[in-house]
Amino acid sequence: MNVLRLHLLGSPILRQPSSPVARVDADTRRLVEDLFATMRAARGVGLAANQVGVALRVAVVDIGEEDPPPLVLINPVIAERSPETEVSEEGCLSIPDIFGNVKRPVRIVVEALNEQGKPYRVEASGYKARAIQHEIDHLDGILFLDHLSAVKRSLLLAKWKKARKGEKGYLKEVTPEPAGEL
């Protein structure tokens, strides 16, 4: 498992729709392992492949709940969305320290392949549903900022530019937190 560099807002790959995975193989499984390692090192709850520079429809989600357990989403499709929605704060590992309130369906059903290439279908609600939708948006080249009003988006982009003043490039090294003592 490798901890990979994150692509930050401004990197063109974040706006590129990802290509479907033709065949789940050892390279795909290695990518899944690397996504989990990078997500956990960055203290995130989800990560899409394009956030680490790979334009394939692969994402992982782990909000720390076991029902459903951590999810591997290869070629995911949202098959159902509840009519009920809720607004809640979202952030993104590719846009550190920027947050906005996003309206999303409360419950979804997603169909995807797992790391063995086997199709599965799972229902998720609440925070897990939100995380899955956020990651699938990434695979479509959509950022949470795109769900905000033009005014709110402009304010957050100005804050982002100010925070990045003097920084070059769109890659961020992820350094795992050292393990604490028991």
TORDO-254711 format. One record per residue: residue in three letters; y, z negated, x negated of N, C-alpha, C, CB in turn. Coordinates in steps of 0.2 Angstrom, whole numbers, plus 5000, padded with zeros to 4 digits. Each point is the difference from the previous one (the first is absolute). Glycine has a CB too. Layout:
# residues N
AlaYZXYZXYZXYZX...
***
This chain:
# residues 182
Met499450004996500650005004500650004996499449945009Asn501150104993500650004996500649995005499550084992Val501049885005500649995003500550064999499849875000Leu500450175005500450064998500749995001499050065004Arg501449984994500750005001500250025007500250024988Leu500349955015500250015007500650054999499749895004His500350165001500550055001500649975004499250104999Leu501449904999500549975004500450055004500149914992Leu500350065013500450055004500450054996500149915008Gly499950154993500350054996499550054997500949924998Ser498550055001499450044997499850055006499649904992Pro500450165006499850065005499449995003500750074994Ile498849905003499349995003500049965006499550024989Leu501049935012500049965005500250045007500349904992Arg500050165007500250045006499550055001501249974998Gln498350044998499550055001499449985004500450054989Pro499549995016499449995004499450004996500550045010Ser499049924990499450004996499550045002500349894997Ser499350144999499450045002499449965002500550094992Pro499149945012499449975002499549994994500250045012Val499449914988499550004995499450045002500349884997Ala499550174999499550055002499349975000500750094995Arg499249865000499349974999500249934997499450124998Val500349835005500049944997499549994994500449955011Asp499950044983499550004994500249944995499950135001Ala499949874993500149954996500749994998498950024995Asp501550045005500750004998500449965006499950114993Thr499949915013500349975006499949925000499850115007Arg499649874992499849935000500449974994498950025005Arg501250014989500449974995500749995002499250054992Leu501150005012500750005002500049945005500250134999Val499349865006500049945004500149944997499350075008Glu500249924987500049944995500749994997498850014998Asp501550045000500750004996500549985005499650084992Leu500449955014500549985005499949935002499950115005Phe499549864996500049935002500249964994499050025007Ala500850004987500349964994500750004999499050034994Thr501350035007500850005000500349975006499950114994Met499949895012500249975005500049924999499750105008Arg499849884990499949924999500449984995498950005004Ala501250044990500449984994500750005002499250054993Ala501049995012500750015002500249955006500050124996Arg499449855006500149955006500250035006500349914992Gly499450155010500150045006499449995005500750084993Val499449955013499449995005499850075001500549905005Gly499750154992499850075001500350054995499949985012Leu499750074986500350054995499750075002500149914991Ala500350145009499850075001499950034993500550015011Ala499150044988499950044994500650034997498850025004Asn501650015001500650034997500549954997499950095008Gln500049844993500549954997499849994993500149955011Val499350084987499849994993499950074997499449905002Gly501050155001500050074998499450055001500749954991Val498950035014499450045002500150025007499349944992Ala500850135009500250035007499350015004501150054995Leu498549905006499450005004500149955005499350044990Arg500349985016500149965006499549944999500350105007Val499949854989499649944998500549945000499150064994Ala500749895010500449945000499549945001501050065005Val499349884993499649945001500549955003499350024990Val500449935014500449955004499649934999500550095008Asp499849864990499749935000500549955001499150044992Ile500949945015500549945001499749935000500650095007Gly498849914990499749944999499649975006500949984992Glu499050065013499649985005499350045000501049985007Glu498549994996499350034999499950045006499649904993Asp500850105012499850035007500650055002499249915003Pro500850164995499550034996500149984992499950095009Pro499649924987500149984993500450054997498949954999Pro501350044994500450054997499750075001500349924991Leu500250135010499850065002500250054995500249975012Val499350084987500150064996500150065006499249964990Leu501350075009500250055005500050074996500749925007Ile498850124994500050074997500050055006499349964990Asn501250085009500250055006500149965006499350094994Pro501149865007500049965006500450045005500049904993Val499950095013500350035006500149945005499550124998Ile501149875005500049955006499850045006501049944994Ala498550035009499750035006500349985006498950014994Glu501349925006500349975006500649964998498950005006Arg501650004998500649954999500149975007500550074990Ser499649865009500249975006500750015003499249914996Pro500950095010500750025003500549944998499550075009Glu500249874990500449944998500250014993499449925008Thr501250064990500350004994500349944998500250125001Glu499949874993500449944997500450024994499149925005Val501450044994500550014995499949954995500850065007Ser499049964986499949944995500350034994499049955006Glu501150004989500350024993499450034996500949915001Glu499350154996499650034995500350014993499450065010Gly500249944985500250014993499650054997500549894999Cys499550134995499650054997500049994992500250085010Leu499249924987500050004993500350054997498949955001Ser501350115002500350054997500850005001499050075002Ile501249885002500749985001500149934999500250105008Pro499749874986500049934999500749965003499250024990Asp500749935013500549955002500550035006500049964988Ile499750105015500450035006499549995006500650084992Phe499749895013499649995006500450025007499549904994Gly500150125011500450025006499549995006500650094993Asn499749915013499649995006499850065003500649905002Val498750114998499750065003499649995006499950044988Lys500250005017499650005006499450045000501149995006Arg498349984995499450035000499549985005500150014988Pro499450035014499549985005499749934998499850125003Val500049845001499749944999499350004998500849955008Arg498850104995499350014999499950074999499749915007Ile499850114988499850074999499350004999501150024994Val498650045006499350014998500150064995499549975012Val500250014982500050054995499350034998501049944995Glu499050125004499350034997500150024993499750045012Ala499949954984500050024993499350004997501249954999Leu498850074994499449994996500149944996499850135000Asn499649844999500049944995499950034993499649925009Glu500350034986499950034993499450034999500749914996Gln498850095009499450034999500050075003499449895000Gly501250125003500050075004499850005007499950054989Lys499949895014499749995006500649995005498949954996Pro501150085010500550005005500049935003500050125002Tyr500549855000500049945004500750005004499349944991Arg500750015014500550005005500149925001499750115006Val501049874993500149935001500649995004499549984989Glu500549975015500649985004500449954996499450025011Ala501249984988500549954997500649985004499650044989Ser500649905011500649985003500449964996499450015011Gly501249984991500549964997500250024993499549915006Tyr500550054989500250014993499550054997500549894999Lys498950115002499550054997500250075003499149914998Ala501050095008500250075003500650034997499449965011Arg501149994988500650024997499950034993500649915007Ala499050054989499950024993499650075000500049884997Ile499550135007499750065000500550065002498949945004Gln501550055001500450055002500550024994499949965012His500449994985500450004994499750054995500549885002Glu498950104996499650044995499950075002499549904996Ile500350115010499950075003500650045000499149965007Asp501550014994500650035000500150024992500549935009His499450034987500050024993499750074998500149884997Leu499250125006499650064999500350065003499049935000Asp501550065005500350065003500750014997499449985011Gly500849994984500750004997500549975003499650114996Ile500249845008500549965004500149934997499750075011Leu500949914989500149934997500349965006500350044989Phe499649895011500249965005500850015002499149914997Leu501350114998500750015001500150055005500249974988Asp499350085012500150055005500049985007499550084992His500249865010500049975006500649975002498849994999Leu501750004997500649965001500650045003499649924991Ser500950055012500550045002500450034993500149935011Ala500350124990500350034995500549954996500050115006Val500349854998500549954997499649954996500850015010Lys498749964993499649954996499650034994499849945011Arg500050124989499750044995500550014994499250065008Ser501449964994500650014995500149944997500550095007Leu499649854996500149944997499549984995500649965011Leu498850044991499449994996500050044994499349965009Leu500850114992500050044994500649994995499550095007Ala501049894996500649984995499849934996500850055008Lys498949914996499749934996499550024995500249945010Trp499450114991499550024995500350034994499250025010Lys501350034992500350034994500449954996500150105007Lys500249854996500449954996499549964996500949995009Ala498549994994499549964996499750044994499749945011Arg500350134990499750044995500550034995499150035008Lys501549954992500550034996499949994993500849975008Gly499250084988499850004993499350014999500949934998Glu498650075007499350014998499950075001499749895004Lys499850144992499850075000499350005002500950034991Gly499050035012499350025002499849965006499750014988Tyr499750015014499749985007499349974999500750085006Leu499249894988499349974999500149924999499550114996Lys500149855006500049934999499449984997500949985009Glu499149984986499349974997499949945004500250044989Val499249955013499749945004499749964995499950065011Thr500349884988499749954996499749945004500850034991Pro498549975009499749945004500349934998498950085001Glu501149885005500249934998499549974997500750005010Pro499449964985499549964996499649955005500750014989Ala498749995010499649955004500349934999499050085000Gly501149885006500249934999499449964999500950025008Glu499349924990499449954998499849975006500549984989Leu498950005011499749975006500049925000499350095001
***
